[in-house]
Amino acid sequence: YCGRGARCISISFLNQAMFPLVVRFGIAAAAAVAPRQALAFSHLRSKVRSTTTKAAAAGEICETSITNQGMAEVLCTVSNEKDRSSLWSEVAINAAKQFTITQRNKLKELGALDIERPIQIVGEPVTDNCGLGDCVIDYDEGSIDSKSESSSPCNTKIIHFQRHGQGYHNLICDMWRELERPIDFDSSDPNLNPVVRPEFLDPPLTNLGMQQCRSQRDLCAALSPELVIVSPMLRCIQTARLSFRDHVTSVPWVSHEGCREELGLLVGNKRRSLGEIREDYPEIDFSDIEHDEDVLWEEYGDRRETLLEKSERIYEFLTDYVRHRPEKEIAIVCHSAYLFTLLNAVMDIDDEMLRSWFLTSEVRSLQMTFIDRNGE
């Protein structure tokens, strides 16, 4: 069983010369304590054949992918006609609105909104057609041609940002808020801050989180990224594999520590060893990550990375890495606090909607332009 309204079955075909009629089935279950099994098709390899069938009576759509290693993955999803707004609770929506206010005030108090850096990064909306959970480019509008050769690929790009779906750490925090129990994210006391508990190490998506990400699949399939960049955190990899599933074999996938959530203290932001992650997701290029263990998180010890420190890390990621990628259209799957800092303290953006706090699994497209203030 894999998520609400879906069942995931892993099938491997044994050597047919020896066992011509033997087929092995396995069920993959998502659980907070077993993150490596949280995504039923996490071991998906290059597709050799893919088929889709629909059971009209049950409204069930099943997709089978067979790999050149002889493995078959089946994802069955029951059609859901409910309003997309049901994917986000009122508590989660109100929390996002509140974070937009409180976090921007914190950035303002620190002077993070007024820092002038050598390279200005300007963000502009690429569509006026925005809905709950998405604000992505509409290629039919004609206002932006992401493949245009009129500007340097290093200076202007189309970026599709996505926040990961609901993780178990998000769930417990929403439960605390429903109980009107305050959370002190700066505290190391698990009675005041649940995300410091060791059980939250690199948490996977919840059942609802998977459903949120699957609901974005059609939206993401209509996009044209030439590259997918993911945070090495499990919830982001799972999100990208669900939402950008149709781009898995057609474009490169890379992971980079420059787009992960804030470092230090919060165990929910500490990743597993790179060896474990590579074993689960061999199709993703992790070569830009230097250390097997999470050295970056450990360096901060029992304190959180400050907003100013995070701002500089984001700026370096955008100017040193993203800017110099040859691709002009890129998908980046990462985190909420990271994205809010990026859109408010690192980039220059006038559009208020683009600058607001992301809901879980939300996707937003923007045009990103790099301007060297020295004219070089």
N, C-alpha and C positions, 0 to 999 in steps of 0.2 A: 504494500500500500504506500502511495506517495502523494500526500497532500489531499486536501478536500476536493472531492469530485474527480479524483484521478487515481489510477492505479498504474504502477510502474513494474514491469516484469523484465528481468534480465534473462536472456536465453543464450546458451552456448551450445554449438553443435560439435559433438565429439567426432573423432576420426571415423568417417563413414566407411572406410575400408575394413575396419575392425568391428564397428558398431553401427551398421547402416540404418538402424531404426531408433537409435537412442538420442533423445533430446533432454537436456538438463535445464530446469527452470529454477530461478531464484527470485525471491521478493526482497526489494530494498526498502528499508524503513527509515524515516527521518526522525532523529531523536537528538536532544541537546547533548546527551552524554556520549553520543556516538557520531560526531560530526563527519567522520570519513565515510559514513554510510548515509548521510543526510540527503544526497541527491542521487536518485536511482540511475541516472545515466551519466554519472561523473566520469566513468571510464570509457566514454564514447570515443571511438577512433575515427579515422577518415571513412566516410560513407562509401560503400560500394553500391548499395541499392537502398532506396527509401520508398516505402509505400504507405498510403494513407487510406483508411477505410472508415466508414461512418455507419453506425447502427441507427437506423431511422427511428425505431421504436424507443430506444433509450436515449437518443440524441447524443450518442457517444462517438467521439472521433479518436481513432487509434492510428498512431504513426509508428512504423517499424523501420529501424535503421540497421543494416547489416554491414559489419566492418570487414576489412580485408584480413583481420585476425580470426575470422569465423565467429564473431560475437554479434548477437542481435539484441537491440534495445527496443522495447515497446513502451510508448507513452500513450495512455488512454485518458482522455479528458472529457468529462461530461459538459455539454454546452450549458453556459450559465447566462440567462437572459436578464439577470438582475441588474439594477442600476449600478454603475461602477462606484458610486459613492458609498456603497455598502462595504467596500474594501478598506475604508478608513473610518475608524470610530470617531465620534465627536470629541473624545478625549485627545486622540492623536492630532486631529485638525486644530483644536484649540491650543495644544502644546506647541505646534508649529507656529501659530500666530503669536503666541507669547514669546517664543524663542526669537522670533524676528525682532521684537521690540527690545528684549533684555540683552541679547547678544550684540545688537547694534549699539546699544548704550555703552556696553563694556568696551567695544572697539573704539568708540568715540572718546571715552574717558582715558584710554591708553594712548590716544593720539594715532591709532593705527589707520584711521580713515584719511589722514592728511599726509601720509608719507609719499614723497616724490622720489621715484626710483629711476635709474638710468634709462630703462626701457618702459615706456608706458604701454599698458595692455588695455585696449578698449573693447568693450563688449556691446553688441547691438542685437536686438531681437530680429528674427528672420521670419516671423509670422505674427499675424494679429488673431489667429484662430487658436485660442488657448482654452483648455478645459481642465477639469479637476484631475490632477495627476499627470498631465502632459501639456507641453507647449513646444511642439516640434515643427521643424521646417515643412512647409508644403511646397513641393517642387513645382506644382501646377500654378502657384501664385505668380511666379516669374519675377519676384522682387529680388531674389538672390539666386545666382547660378553658382552652386558650389564647385562646379568643374571649370569655371571660367579661367582662362589663362591670362586675364588682364592684370592680375596682381601676382607678386612673388609668392610661391608656396610657403616660404618661410615667414612672410609678413601677415598674411591673412588666411584664416582657416575657418571651416565650419566645425563646431564641436557639439556633440550630443552628450550632455551630462546626464547620468542617471545615479540616483541614490539607491543603495541596496534595499531590498524588501525587508519586511519586519523580521528582526532577529529575536532570539530568546531574551537578549538583554533589553531590547525595546519593549517586549511584552511585559517583563517584570516591572519596568519603570512605569508603563501605562497602568499596571495594576496598582502600584503605589499611588499614582495620581488619582485613580478612581476612588481610592480609600482616603484621599486628601492627606496623604502622608508625604511630607516634604523630603526631597532628596538633596543631599549635600555632596555634589560630585567632587569636591576637594577633600573630603574626609576619607581616611583609610579604615574607618569603622564600618563593617558590613551592615550594622544595624541602622546606619545613617546613609549608607551608599551601597546598594546591592551589587553594583557592577565591579566592586573590588573582590568579590568572592571568587575563589579559584575555579569554581565550576563554570564560570563564564569565559574561560579561556577560548578565544577564537570561536565565538558562538555561531551556529548555523542558522538558517532561516527557519521560522516556524511554519506550520501548516498554512496559516494566513499569508505569511510572507511569500511562500511559493505561489499561492494563488494570485497575489498581487503581481508578481513577476510574470506569470503566465499570461495575465490579462494584458500585459504590455507587448506581448510577442508580435501581434499583427502590426502594431504601431512601429516597432523596431524593424520588422521585416521590410517595411516600406522605406526605410532610411537607406542611405548608400555609404556607410563608413568604409574607408579603405584600410582601417586599422582599428582594433579594439584594445584599449588599455584598461587593465583591471588592477585594483588594489589587491595585494596578496592575501587579504583577509577572506576567510571562507565564505562569509555572507555575500561578499561582492562577487566572488567567482561564481557562486551558485546563481546569483541574480543575473549575471551576464549570460550564463549558459542557458537560462530559461528565457530571458527577454530577447537576447540576440542569437538565439538558437539557429536561425536561418543563415547566419553569417559565420558559423563555426568553421566550415571548410573552405570558404571563399576568400577570406582575408586573414592576415596575420593577427595573432593574439599575443600580447605581451603583458607582463606584470611588472609594476614599478612601485618602489616604496615611497616615491615622491607624492603619490596620491592616496596614501592611507590616512586613517583617522589620527587624531592627536595622540602623542606618545606619553608613556609613563602612567603610573598609578592604576588606571582603570584596566583591570584584567580583560575586560571585554574588547579592548583594543590591542591586545597582545596576540601575535600570530603563532601558529604552530611552527615546527622546524621546517625548513625549506625542503628537506628530504621527503617528509611526509606529504607535503603539498604537491611536489613534483610527481610522486607516486600516484596520487589521485588524479592529477590533471597533466599528463605528459604532453598534451597538445598545446599547452601554453608555454611561451618562452619566458623563463625566469632568469635569464643570463644577466640582466641588469641588477639583480639583487646580490649583494656581496657576501652576506653572512648566512650560514645555515640556521643558527639560532637567532632569536630576535634581539640582537645587540642594540638596535636603535631604541627599542622600548626600555630595555634594561638600563641604558645610560641615564635615564631620568629618575630611576629609583622610585621613591615614594612621593614624587611630585609630578604634576601634570605639565606637559609642554605648554608654555604660555601662548597667548594669542599672537604676540609679536614674533615669537620663535616660529610658530606655525605659519605665519604670514611669509616669513623669509623662506621657509622650506617650500611653500607653494610657489613663490615667485621663481625660485631656482628651478623647480620642476617645469614650469611653463616656459621660461626663457632658455634654459639649458637643454631641455629635452623635447618638449612638445613643439616649440618653435622650429627646431632644426630637423624634425621628422619630415621626410619628403611628402608624406600624405597630406592632402588638403582637406579631407573630411575624416574626422576621428570620433569614435565613441569612447568616453571615459566613464567607467563605473566605479563609484567611490562612496563617500560618506557625507552626512548632513552638516556637521559642524565644520568639516573641511570645506565643503562647497559654500557654506555661508561666508566663511572667512575669505575664500577665493573671490566670490562675487561682490563682496563689500569692501574688503581691505586691500586686495591685490589688483583687481581690475577696476577700470573706470566705466561704470554702467549707470545710465540715467533711468532706465526702465525699472519701476518699483517691483513689478511682478517677477522679473528675472532675479532680483536681489533677495527675494523672500526665502524663508526656510523651506527646504524640500520636504514633501511627504515621502514616506517609504515607497520605493520603486518608481518614484516620479521621474519623468524624462523631460528635459528642456534642451532645445537647440539654440545656439547663438553664433553670431559671427565674431570671431576673435581676431583683432588686428594688433600687431606689435609695431610700436613707433619708437625709434631710437631718438631720444631727446637731443643727442649730440649730432644727429644728422648723419651718422656713419652707416 
